[in-house]
Amino acid sequence: MKCVNDFLDKELFKKIQDDIFDKDSTPWFCIPDISGEGKEKDAYFCHMLYDQERPCSNKYWIAEALKFVINAKALIRVKVNLYPRTDTLVHHTPHTDFDFDHKAAVLSLNTCDGHTSIKGMTVPSRANRIVFFDPQDPHNSTNCTDQQFRANININYF
C-alpha cells in the first residue's frame, strides 16, 4: 500500500472535481449493495467513468487522464463513488475486487472524516490523496459524518 498526498496537479484536480460535481451533466446511479456481499442496509451512488465490459460516461477523459498519470497499461474499471453523509460513521463490509491479478487505486475527491480501510489500516479521505493497493487484500469504505458526502474515484487497472 502506498499513499500520495497532492497527487494530481492542482489545475487538473480542480477540473476533475468540477466536471464530476456538475449537477447538470453527471448522472448518478443508486447502488443498494455497497460491498457486493448483500450485507449492508445502506446504499451509495456511482458514476461509471470506464468499464471494459461496456461503454460508459461522457466523462471518459477523466479515466484516460488518470490512466496516463498512474502509468497504467490498461484500465479495467474506473468509477466515482459518492457516499451520503449520515449521523453515524458506517464501516462497509470488507471485500476484494476482481478474481485476477491486477492493481487498484482510490483517489479522494473531498476531505471528510470518512476513510478507506485496507487490511485493517486506515487511509483518511483527503482531497487529492491517492492510495495504491492490491485489490485482492480485503478493503472497505465508509461514509462520512462531517460533510454532505464522501466522494472518490476507484481505479482498477493493469
One Martini backbone bead per residue (centre of mass of N, CA, C, O) as a GRO file, in nm:
protein
  158
    1MET     BB    1   0.098   0.036   0.021
    2LYS     BB    2   0.030   0.374  -0.117
    3CYS     BB    3   0.062   0.718  -0.037
    4VAL     BB    4  -0.054   1.034  -0.201
    5ASN     BB    5  -0.020   1.359  -0.183
    6ASP     BB    6  -0.096   1.572  -0.412
    7PHE     BB    7  -0.109   1.410  -0.690
    8LEU     BB    8  -0.237   1.626  -0.856
    9ASP     BB    9  -0.264   1.873  -1.029
   10LYS     BB   10  -0.453   2.134  -0.939
   11GLU     BB   11  -0.594   2.185  -1.213
   12LEU     BB   12  -0.685   1.895  -1.270
   13PHE     BB   13  -0.840   1.841  -1.011
   14LYS     BB   14  -1.047   2.070  -1.048
   15LYS     BB   15  -1.160   1.971  -1.317
   16ILE     BB   16  -1.265   1.703  -1.209
   17GLN     BB   17  -1.450   1.808  -0.991
   18ASP     BB   18  -1.628   1.990  -1.169
   19ASP     BB   19  -1.730   1.761  -1.354
   20ILE     BB   20  -1.846   1.563  -1.142
   21PHE     BB   21  -2.019   1.811  -0.984
   22ASP     BB   22  -2.206   1.843  -1.229
   23LYS     BB   23  -2.548   1.840  -1.211
   24ASP     BB   24  -2.606   1.849  -1.542
   25SER     BB   25  -2.374   1.590  -1.630
   26THR     BB   26  -2.405   1.382  -1.371
   27PRO     BB   27  -2.495   1.070  -1.339
   28TRP     BB   28  -2.658   0.888  -1.079
   29PHE     BB   29  -2.636   0.564  -0.924
   30CYS     BB   30  -2.805   0.341  -0.734
   31ILE     BB   31  -2.648   0.131  -0.481
   32PRO     BB   32  -2.769  -0.124  -0.257
   33ASP     BB   33  -2.462  -0.273  -0.263
   34ILE     BB   34  -2.159  -0.195  -0.163
   35SER     BB   35  -1.986  -0.485  -0.156
   36GLY     BB   36  -2.155  -0.736  -0.290
   37GLU     BB   37  -2.264  -0.915  -0.022
   38GLY     BB   38  -2.559  -0.836   0.102
   39LYS     BB   39  -2.518  -0.665   0.407
   40GLU     BB   40  -2.630  -0.388   0.357
   41LYS     BB   41  -2.853  -0.101   0.426
   42ASP     BB   42  -2.691   0.072   0.251
   43ALA     BB   43  -2.612   0.325   0.010
   44TYR     BB   44  -2.493   0.433  -0.315
   45PHE     BB   45  -2.320   0.632  -0.556
   46CYS     BB   46  -2.269   0.607  -0.920
   47HIS     BB   47  -2.004   0.679  -1.169
   48MET     BB   48  -1.917   0.561  -1.474
   49LEU     BB   49  -1.620   0.601  -1.666
   50TYR     BB   50  -1.513   0.289  -1.682
   51ASP     BB   51  -1.572  -0.023  -1.878
   52GLN     BB   52  -1.469  -0.302  -2.046
   53GLU     BB   53  -1.780  -0.410  -2.094
   54ARG     BB   54  -1.876  -0.096  -2.141
   55PRO     BB   55  -2.012   0.179  -2.206
   56CYS     BB   56  -2.014   0.514  -2.076
   57SER     BB   57  -1.900   0.811  -2.025
   58ASN     BB   58  -1.855   1.157  -2.108
   59LYS     BB   59  -1.596   1.134  -1.884
   60TYR     BB   60  -1.347   0.969  -2.004
   61TRP     BB   61  -1.107   1.167  -1.974
   62ILE     BB   62  -1.049   1.094  -1.680
   63ALA     BB   63  -0.953   0.806  -1.720
   64GLU     BB   64  -0.722   0.880  -1.915
   65ALA     BB   65  -0.567   1.066  -1.724
   66LEU     BB   66  -0.521   0.853  -1.501
   67LYS     BB   67  -0.374   0.646  -1.668
   68PHE     BB   68  -0.130   0.827  -1.723
   69VAL     BB   69  -0.046   0.909  -1.427
   70ILE     BB   70  -0.027   0.590  -1.326
   71ASN     BB   71   0.086   0.407  -1.558
   72ALA     BB   72  -0.114   0.241  -1.721
   73LYS     BB   73  -0.180  -0.010  -1.950
   74ALA     BB   74  -0.479  -0.080  -1.832
   75LEU     BB   75  -0.820  -0.071  -1.803
   76ILE     BB   76  -1.109  -0.186  -1.623
   77ARG     BB   77  -1.202   0.033  -1.392
   78VAL     BB   78  -1.388   0.353  -1.353
   79LYS     BB   79  -1.515   0.504  -1.049
   80VAL     BB   80  -1.762   0.691  -0.885
   81ASN     BB   81  -1.807   0.751  -0.538
   82LEU     BB   82  -2.106   0.824  -0.332
   83TYR     BB   83  -2.142   0.907   0.015
   84PRO     BB   84  -2.365   0.979   0.227
   85ARG     BB   85  -2.445   1.141   0.493
   86THR     BB   86  -2.430   1.067   0.842
   87ASP     BB   87  -2.444   1.047   1.191
   88THR     BB   88  -2.294   0.774   1.131
   89LEU     BB   89  -2.026   0.584   1.099
   90VAL     BB   90  -1.989   0.361   0.821
   91HIS     BB   91  -1.880   0.031   0.789
   92HIS     BB   92  -1.809  -0.151   0.538
   93THR     BB   93  -1.779  -0.438   0.383
   94PRO     BB   94  -1.545  -0.638   0.320
   95HIS     BB   95  -1.343  -0.673   0.014
   96THR     BB   96  -1.283  -0.781  -0.314
   97ASP     BB   97  -1.190  -0.787  -0.620
   98PHE     BB   98  -1.117  -0.924  -0.870
   99ASP     BB   99  -1.019  -1.272  -0.981
  100PHE     BB  100  -0.740  -1.110  -1.050
  101ASP     BB  101  -0.455  -0.979  -1.142
  102HIS     BB  102  -0.407  -0.646  -1.007
  103LYS     BB  103  -0.480  -0.301  -0.968
  104ALA     BB  104  -0.520  -0.020  -0.726
  105ALA     BB  105  -0.713   0.292  -0.673
  106VAL     BB  106  -0.775   0.585  -0.453
  107LEU     BB  107  -0.938   0.898  -0.512
  108SER     BB  108  -0.987   1.181  -0.343
  109LEU     BB  109  -1.234   1.454  -0.370
  110ASN     BB  110  -1.255   1.482  -0.049
  111THR     BB  111  -1.277   1.614   0.272
  112CYS     BB  112  -1.312   1.386   0.552
  113ASP     BB  113  -1.411   1.133   0.801
  114GLY     BB  114  -1.355   0.936   0.603
  115HIS     BB  115  -1.258   0.598   0.474
  116THR     BB  116  -1.004   0.359   0.400
  117SER     BB  117  -0.968   0.007   0.430
  118ILE     BB  118  -0.656  -0.192   0.450
  119LYS     BB  119  -0.591  -0.448   0.625
  120GLY     BB  120  -0.678  -0.241   0.878
  121MET     BB  121  -0.591   0.017   0.738
  122THR     BB  122  -0.606   0.372   0.750
  123VAL     BB  123  -0.741   0.608   0.496
  124PRO     BB  124  -0.793   0.917   0.482
  125SER     BB  125  -0.993   1.164   0.356
  126ARG     BB  126  -0.824   1.353   0.099
  127ALA     BB  127  -0.786   1.576  -0.112
  128ASN     BB  128  -0.574   1.439  -0.351
  129ARG     BB  129  -0.562   1.145  -0.248
  130ILE     BB  130  -0.373   0.847  -0.295
  131VAL     BB  131  -0.424   0.487  -0.311
  132PHE     BB  132  -0.221   0.206  -0.337
  133PHE     BB  133  -0.332  -0.140  -0.412
  134ASP     BB  134  -0.433  -0.461  -0.337
  135PRO     BB  135  -0.749  -0.590  -0.435
  136GLN     BB  136  -0.704  -0.874  -0.268
  137ASP     BB  137  -0.728  -0.707  -0.033
  138PRO     BB  138  -0.900  -0.632   0.220
  139HIS     BB  139  -1.166  -0.383   0.177
  140ASN     BB  140  -1.305  -0.052   0.278
  141SER     BB  141  -1.558   0.168   0.340
  142THR     BB  142  -1.703   0.490   0.403
  143ASN     BB  143  -1.853   0.736   0.510
  144CYS     BB  144  -1.987   1.039   0.656
  145THR     BB  145  -2.037   1.332   0.905
  146ASP     BB  146  -1.899   1.636   0.799
  147GLN     BB  147  -2.035   1.605   0.518
  148GLN     BB  148  -2.245   1.552   0.256
  149PHE     BB  149  -1.997   1.380   0.138
  150ARG     BB  150  -1.826   1.102  -0.011
  151ALA     BB  151  -1.558   1.109  -0.260
  152ASN     BB  152  -1.441   0.877  -0.523
  153ILE     BB  153  -1.188   0.716  -0.721
  154ASN     BB  154  -1.195   0.405  -0.879
  155ILE     BB  155  -0.908   0.196  -0.977
  156ASN     BB  156  -0.874  -0.054  -1.225
  157TYR     BB  157  -0.559  -0.221  -1.322
  158PHE     BB  158  -0.241  -0.284  -1.517
   0.00000   0.00000   0.00000
